[in-house]
Amino acid sequence: MSAVVRRPVAFIAALVLFAEAVGIVIINVVLGTVVKNQDMSLAGTDPGVMSKGTWVLGGVSGLFLVLCGVLLLLAGIRDRAPGRAARIVLICCAVIHGVLGALTVGLVGWTAFAFMMVVLGLIVLTLVAYGSAGREPATAAEPEQPAAPAPA
């Protein structure tokens, strides 16, 4: 895949992940606030702990998505494949989007599923597009020939 295609895909994926990070943080803040204001409890659990846990989850999820977006943005700017650790983080992000996409079909609907699959597709397309960049095809090594004895 040429740089003409893979760089814009990496940039678009990064922008989508940044927007998703903002959305996740907002949703978790709203949910945490609702739990706290309604004084809801789940089997006697403290509502304050539940709301703070929701806020922390939103913050951690948002930071993770921003990290993934930054990794994709750097890959697009440099036009180089992400390093090993960055690829592992992006693969984890893709797997999470796949699992959450499967869950959202029943809980939220097909529109949310479609969004999750588009994000999954953008991440995977970026990883695949940069996967073979700069790598030489593997060639079979020729067996070494023993050196001829030096003339006396």
Salt bridges, closest charged atoms under 4 A:
GLU20 OE1 - HIS97 NE2 2.83
ASP79 OD1 - ARG6 NE 3.06
